[in-house]
Amino acid sequence: MEYFYPDNLNAEPLILFWNMRDTLIIGCCLVISLIVLFSTWLYLPLLFSALYAFLTMRLADTGSIYEYIKRIGRFVITEQQLFKWK
């Protein structure tokens, strides 16, 4: 019998492209969105659930798309950028 272990045993567990917390949040949001969809024919909660699922997808080693956008925004807007002329 062979066992396959991940390379990094300290990494957080993933289910497909999401970590456990995001999977739970996406599942609850989808259930609530489907209840709202079938009772009122309102697609907006389902759209927000799909957007959250897309933004929290984990890529290989770079983190989630949301974290990447947050880092870009922090670099461009809030961090002081120094330009030195010589």
N, C-alpha and C positions, 0 to 999 in steps of 0.2 A: 504494500500500500504506500502511495506517495502523497506527500503533503506539499502544497504550494503556498509559500509565504510571500507577502509583499516585501519589497526591498527596504522600506522604512516602516518598522513596527511601531514607531511613535506617531505616525501620521493618523489623522482622524479618519474614521471609517466613512466610506462613500457608498451610496446606492446609485448606480449609474453615474450621473454627473453631479449629484447633489450630496451634501453631508446630511447626517441624520436629522438635525434640527430643521433644515430647509425642506427635507422630504416630508416631515410632519406638518409643517406650515403649509406647504403646497397641497398636501392631501386634504387638510381641513378647509382650506380656501376653495378647492375644487368642489368639495361636497356642498359647501354653502352656496357657491356660485351656481351649481346645477340645481339646487333647490330654488334659488331665486329665478333662474332661467325658466324652469318648468312652471313656476307659479305666476310669473309676471311677464315672461318673454323679454326680459331685459338682459342684454348681452354684456353690459358694462362690467359687472363683477367677474365674469369669465375672462374678459379681456385683461383686467388687472391681475388675475391669477396667472394667466399665461405670460404676461409681462414680468411678473415676479419670478416665475419659473425660468424664464430666459435670462434674466439678470443675475440670478444666483447659480447658474450653471458653473461648475468648476472646470477649468481647463487644466492642462497637464500639470505644470508646476507654477503657474502664474497666479493662481487664485481664481476668484469668480470674476465675471464680467463687471459686476457692480463694484467690486474692490478696485478693478483696473480703472473704471471711469472715475471713481473717487480719487485715486492717486493722480490721474491726469488733471482733474479739477483743482486739487490741492497744489499741484505744481504750477499750473498756469495762473490761478487766481490768488491763492492765499499765501503761498511761500514767497519770500523776498528773493528776487533773482538779482545777482550781482554781475555787473559787466565791468571789467577792468580794462582800460585802455593803456597800452604801453607805448 
